[in-house]
Structure formats: C-alpha cells, structure tokens
Amino acid sequence: MENVMAEPATQCGSSAIGTPSADVLREPCRTAAAWRAADLGGPAEWRFELSPSHLDELDTALKAVRKNGIVLLRITSERFPLPSLGAELRRIARALENGRGFAVIKGLPVQRYDDTEINTLFWGMAQYLGSPVSQDSFGRKLGRIRGAAAGPELRTGGSDVAALLSPRLGGRSTVVSSAALYNELLGRDPLLAERMYRRFGFDRWGEQLPGERPYRSVPLACWCDGKLSVRYARRDIESAQRYPEVPRLEPADVALFELIDRLAAAAELRFGFDVEPGDIQLFNNYAVLHAHAQGGGIADPAADDRLRRLWLTLHNGRKLPPNFTWETAGYGGPRGRGGVTPRDVIARAN
C-alpha cells in the first residue's frame, strides 16, 4: 500500500532548498492575509458598492450580448465591456490574491432581471477576475446550489476563488483567515502544524475520470513564493477513508483536525457578515475558510432561489506546485486549475 501520508512536504519551484522540509513555514505568517476579526476596521476593507455608472455599464454590456446572440460560455471581457467597472474588478482580484482574501460586491439590482440575465451579468463580471472552471464531470461551470440552512461547514474548495451570487435570498456568511489560523496552530503545536504539509486523501465524490483514483492525494498546506496556501475540507478527508487504498488517519491527524475546527470556531478569528439578494461574494480558497447559510423564503415561489456559484482560476493567481493543485480542461475557455475535468472533454480528445 502506498504510504501517501508519509510523503515529504510540498516543494515549490527553484526557490526550494534541497531538503524536503525547506518549504515548511515554521514562523508566523505576516502577510496581509493573516488577519484576525479585530483587524477588519470596517466594511470599506472588504466591500465594494456598485455605482449608478457601473450599473449603466452592466446594462449596456447585457444589451450588447443579447443583441449579438452570444451564448454564456462565449462571453469574455472583450465581449462584455465594462470600461470603469472592469478596472475595479481587476483591483478586487488583486486584493483577493494579495490582501484579506475575500470581498463582497454589493448593489446589483437583481429584481430588475430574469434568471438568464442574472447569470449573464454574473458571468460577465467574473471574466475580469478569472477563468471559470467546471464544477462537475458534466462540464457545468455555472453551478446552482442551495446554501446550508444553518451550521454550514467552514472549508475551502473549488479553484482559486469561489464566487457566490444570491439572486433571491439573503443569508449570512462566515470567513476565517487561513494564515491567522495557521499562526495559532503553529503557536500551540508546531508538530501538528508541520503535519499539514503531508498529503491526505480527499474524496472526489464520483467525479473522477475513468481509470482515475476516486480521491485526490494533496497536502493541506503549501508555503511557496512567499505565500501560505491552505486547503481544508474535513468531510472530504474523512469520506475518503472508505477507500481501502487510502492510508488510515492517525491519532495525530484527528488531533490536527480537532484543533483546526476549534480555532476556526474561535470568536477572535471568525468574521461574519450579512448577505443581501444581489450580493456577489468572493473567497480566495487558499487564503480563507468560508461558509454561507442561506436566508428564509421568497415572495415568488416559482423563482429560482438557489445560489449561483463560479469556481475561478485567477488571471494573475499565485504560484503553486503541481502536487498542491491540478490543471482542469473545460469548455469555452483556457485550462484552469482545480475544479473537475468534464468527461466529454476526454472523450472528444480521443
């Protein structure tokens, strides 16, 4: 049996020193991504309000797409011009990568639009941030999901960035800085912190291609090019234990997960905010753990109240080693990283 969990720490590029432990961060991370709840001075740090001129640009771009009959997957930033808002979206993308790791775009008047128009606006704005990747083996890039009613799991997932749009319902979201959590973990138990650089099996939930393993073997942490990246989804890790070829979790692994969960629940690290219909939430999956609890009912029971979700590969995302992430082929765009490779893409290639 392959002892995946005993593999050395993740290395990164030519900056790595010769020993496997060279890229284990053994001192506190001091980048802007390592924030605590008290460090967030006010909404201006993480919230962006659409102005009347931005809304005019969105309406103009939407009309142009409809007039020219451009289907969703063919919409690019060039085909969805946003002269001033596009520059702001690119600035937000830089902040997601180099700043706090999350943002909320407010003020999209979703009540004006039908579901198709909402999807188009969401997709068009996202083109200025990154490239959408598939979320399932059918190749769907724009997901429709239901947020948890209560007690959602704080986790990471998807590609570089998870983007959520609440078209009909509000709710509440919670976010925790992965770097701040790591710093706390490092201060309490350095050996457990170092264990995050080992590989763990993550269940792929049946989305693997024929002949592939039903789980991914990847580390929880990566220190690369001056940035700390963390992935954590305890349910996926524990579910992968159903596969006999996945190494059994050791007591120290369970202790690590328990400590991560306790730290993520600490008021000093958790930051919560209310979400209104039309809000676009953006989470850098390497920089924050996040969760969203959906709000109550809607006035029109026939309307689609599900969250819209995109997984985005940032246009100028961080450097990551190949054993921390993976490339994903898809439809209507360049290859991304993370996500799920559609089975049809492989079939067509053959």
C-alpha positions in Angstrom: 0.0 0.0 0.0 1.3 3.4 -0.9 2.1 5.4 2.2 0.8 8.7 0.8 0.7 10.5 4.2 4.4 9.9 4.7 5.4 11.8 1.6 7.6 14.9 2.1 6.4 18.4 2.4 5.3 20.3 -0.7 8.2 21.9 -2.6 7.8 24.9 -4.8 9.9 26.0 -7.8 13.6 26.8 -7.9 13.4 28.7 -4.6 13.2 25.5 -2.7 16.3 24.4 -0.7 17.5 20.9 -1.3 15.8 19.2 1.8 12.1 18.3 1.7 11.4 20.4 4.8 12.7 23.6 3.2 9.3 24.9 2.4 7.6 24.3 5.7 6.7 27.6 7.3 8.0 27.4 10.9 7.4 31.0 11.9 4.2 33.1 11.9 2.9 34.2 8.5 3.0 38.0 8.5 1.3 38.9 5.2 -1.9 40.9 4.8 -3.7 37.5 4.6 -3.0 36.8 8.3 -5.9 38.9 9.8 -8.0 38.4 12.9 -11.6 39.6 13.3 -10.5 42.7 15.2 -8.1 43.7 12.4 -11.0 44.3 10.0 -11.6 48.0 10.6 -14.7 48.5 8.6 -16.7 47.4 5.5 -14.6 49.5 3.2 -11.8 47.0 3.6 -13.8 44.2 2.0 -16.9 45.6 0.5 -17.4 47.3 -2.9 -20.5 49.2 -3.8 -21.6 49.4 -7.5 -22.3 53.0 -8.5 -25.0 54.2 -10.9 -22.4 54.5 -13.7 -21.3 50.9 -13.1 -24.9 49.7 -13.4 -25.3 51.6 -16.6 -22.2 49.8 -18.0 -23.7 46.5 -16.9 -27.0 47.2 -18.7 -25.1 48.3 -21.9 -23.0 45.1 -21.9 -26.0 43.0 -21.2 -27.9 44.5 -24.1 -25.0 44.0 -26.5 -24.7 40.3 -25.5 -28.4 39.8 -26.2 -28.4 41.8 -29.4 -25.5 39.7 -30.8 -26.8 36.4 -29.5 -23.7 35.5 -27.6 -24.1 32.4 -25.5 -22.9 32.3 -21.9 -19.8 30.3 -22.5 -18.7 32.6 -25.3 -18.9 35.7 -23.2 -15.4 37.2 -22.5 -14.3 40.5 -21.1 -13.9 41.8 -24.7 -17.5 40.8 -25.5 -18.7 42.2 -22.2 -17.0 45.6 -22.0 -17.1 47.4 -18.6 -14.9 50.5 -19.1 -14.7 51.7 -15.5 -16.1 48.7 -13.6 -13.7 46.4 -15.3 -10.8 48.2 -13.7 -12.4 48.0 -10.3 -13.0 44.2 -10.7 -9.3 43.8 -11.6 -8.4 45.7 -8.5 -10.6 43.4 -6.4 -8.9 40.4 -8.0 -5.5 41.8 -6.8 -6.9 42.3 -3.3 -8.2 38.7 -3.3 -4.8 37.5 -4.1 -2.6 39.9 -2.1 -4.9 41.2 0.6 -7.6 39.9 3.0 -8.6 37.1 0.6 -12.4 37.9 0.5 -14.6 40.6 -0.9 -18.3 41.4 -1.4 -19.7 43.3 -4.3 -23.0 45.0 -3.4 -25.7 46.8 -5.2 -26.6 44.6 -8.2 -30.4 45.2 -8.6 -31.4 41.6 -9.2 -35.1 42.4 -9.0 -34.8 44.1 -12.5 -33.6 41.0 -14.2 -34.8 37.5 -15.0 -32.7 34.4 -14.2 -30.9 34.3 -17.6 -29.9 38.0 -17.3 -28.7 37.5 -13.8 -26.5 34.6 -15.0 -25.1 36.7 -17.8 -24.3 39.6 -15.5 -22.6 37.3 -13.0 -20.6 35.5 -15.7 -19.6 38.8 -17.5 -18.3 40.4 -14.3 -16.4 37.3 -13.4 -14.4 37.4 -16.7 -12.5 40.3 -15.2 -11.4 38.3 -12.2 -10.5 34.9 -13.7 -11.5 32.0 -15.9 -14.4 29.7 -14.7 -13.6 26.0 -14.4 -16.0 23.1 -14.4 -17.7 22.1 -11.2 -18.7 18.6 -12.2 -18.0 15.9 -14.7 -20.8 17.2 -16.9 -18.7 20.3 -17.5 -21.1 22.8 -15.8 -19.2 26.0 -15.0 -22.1 28.0 -13.5 -23.5 26.0 -10.6 -26.8 26.4 -8.8 -26.6 25.2 -5.2 -28.6 25.6 -2.0 -26.8 27.2 0.9 -26.9 25.4 4.2 -29.9 26.4 6.4 -27.7 26.5 9.5 -24.4 25.3 10.8 -22.5 25.1 7.4 -19.0 23.6 7.3 -16.1 26.1 7.2 -13.9 24.9 4.4 -12.1 25.7 1.2 -12.9 24.3 -2.2 -13.2 24.7 -6.0 -10.4 26.6 -7.8 -8.5 29.7 -6.8 -11.7 31.6 -6.0 -15.2 30.7 -5.2 -17.8 33.3 -6.3 -21.3 33.2 -5.0 -24.3 35.3 -6.1 -27.5 35.3 -4.0 -30.2 36.3 -6.6 -33.4 35.9 -4.4 -32.3 35.2 -0.8 -30.0 36.8 1.7 -28.2 35.0 4.5 -25.1 35.1 6.5 -21.5 34.2 5.7 -18.6 33.4 7.9 -14.9 33.7 6.9 -11.7 32.8 8.7 -8.2 33.7 7.6 -6.3 30.5 6.9 -3.0 32.2 7.7 -4.2 33.5 11.1 -5.5 30.0 11.9 -2.1 28.5 10.9 -0.3 31.0 13.1 -2.4 30.0 16.1 -1.9 26.3 15.3 1.9 26.9 15.0 2.0 28.6 18.3 0.1 25.8 20.1 1.6 22.7 18.5 4.3 23.1 15.9 4.4 19.4 15.2 0.7 19.4 14.2 1.3 22.5 12.0 4.0 20.6 10.2 1.7 17.7 9.7 -0.4 19.9 7.4 2.3 19.6 4.7 1.7 15.9 4.4 -0.7 14.5 1.8 -4.2 13.5 2.7 -6.8 11.7 0.6 -9.8 13.9 -0.4 -12.9 12.1 -1.7 -13.8 13.1 -5.3 -17.4 12.0 -4.8 -17.6 10.0 -8.1 -16.4 12.9 -10.3 -13.1 11.2 -11.3 -12.5 10.2 -14.9 -12.5 6.5 -15.9 -9.3 4.9 -14.7 -8.5 7.6 -12.1 -8.4 7.2 -8.4 -11.7 8.2 -6.6 -9.7 10.5 -4.3 -7.0 13.1 -4.6 -3.8 12.9 -2.6 -2.8 16.5 -1.7 -1.3 18.5 1.2 -3.3 20.8 3.5 -0.6 23.5 3.4 1.9 24.9 1.0 4.5 27.7 1.6 5.5 28.9 -1.9 6.9 32.1 -3.3 6.3 34.0 0.0 2.6 33.0 0.3 0.9 30.5 2.5 -1.8 28.4 0.9 -4.2 26.2 2.9 -6.9 23.7 1.9 -9.2 22.1 4.4 -12.4 20.1 4.0 -12.7 17.7 6.8 -15.8 15.9 5.4 -14.0 15.1 2.2 -10.9 13.8 4.0 -12.9 11.6 6.3 -15.1 10.3 3.5 -12.0 9.2 1.5 -11.3 6.8 4.3 -13.9 4.5 2.7 -11.4 3.6 0.0 -9.1 0.8 1.3 -6.0 2.2 -0.6 -6.1 5.5 1.3 -3.8 5.4 4.4 -5.7 5.3 7.6 -5.9 8.6 9.6 -3.6 8.5 12.6 -4.5 9.9 16.0 -2.3 12.9 15.3 -4.3 13.6 12.2 -7.6 13.6 14.1 -5.9 15.8 16.7 -5.0 18.2 13.9 -8.5 18.4 12.6 -10.0 18.9 16.0 -7.6 21.8 16.7 -8.3 23.4 13.3 -12.0 23.2 14.0 -11.7 24.7 17.4 -9.6 27.5 16.2 -11.9 28.2 13.3 -14.8 28.4 15.8 -13.0 31.0 17.9 -14.5 34.4 18.0 -11.1 36.0 17.7 -10.7 34.5 14.2 -14.2 34.3 12.8 -15.7 37.2 10.9 -19.4 37.1 10.0 -21.4 39.4 7.7 -25.0 39.6 6.4 -25.7 38.9 2.7 -28.5 40.5 0.8 -30.0 39.5 -2.6 -27.7 40.6 -5.4 -24.5 40.4 -3.3 -21.6 38.8 -5.0 -19.3 37.1 -2.5 -15.7 36.3 -3.5 -13.4 33.9 -1.5 -9.8 33.1 -2.2 -9.8 29.4 -1.4 -6.1 29.4 -0.5 -6.4 32.4 1.9 -9.7 31.8 3.8 -12.1 29.2 5.1 -15.6 30.2 4.4 -19.3 29.1 4.8 -22.6 30.5 3.8 -26.0 30.0 5.5 -28.9 30.9 3.2 -31.8 33.0 4.5 -35.6 32.5 4.6 -38.3 32.2 1.9 -39.0 34.4 -1.1 -42.1 36.2 -2.3 -42.3 34.3 -5.6 -42.3 30.6 -5.0 -41.7 30.0 -8.8 -38.5 31.9 -8.8 -35.1 30.1 -8.6 -33.7 30.9 -5.2 -30.6 28.8 -5.5 -27.1 30.4 -5.1 -25.2 30.9 -8.3 -21.6 29.7 -8.0 -18.5 30.0 -10.1 -15.1 28.5 -9.5 -12.5 30.8 -10.9 -8.8 30.5 -11.8 -7.5 34.0 -11.2 -5.8 35.6 -14.2 -2.9 36.5 -12.1 -3.0 33.9 -9.3 -0.3 32.8 -7.1 2.5 30.3 -8.0 1.6 26.8 -6.8 3.5 23.5 -7.1 1.9 20.7 -9.2 1.3 18.4 -6.2 -0.8 21.1 -4.5 -3.3 21.7 -7.3 -4.1 20.3 -10.8 -5.0 21.5 -14.2 -8.5 21.3 -15.5 -9.7 21.2 -19.0 -13.1 22.5 -19.9 -15.4 24.1 -22.5 -15.3 27.7 -23.8 -12.1 28.9 -22.2 -8.5 28.2 -21.3 -7.4 25.4 -19.0 -7.7 26.3 -15.3 -6.6 24.7 -12.1 -8.7 23.0 -9.5 -12.3 22.1 -10.4 -13.4 18.9 -12.2 -12.4 17.8 -15.7 -15.5 17.1 -17.8 -15.7 13.5 -19.1 -16.8 14.8 -22.5 -13.6 16.7 -23.0 -11.6 13.5 -22.7 -13.9 11.6 -24.9 -13.7 14.2 -27.7 -9.9 14.3 -27.4 -9.8 10.6 -28.1 
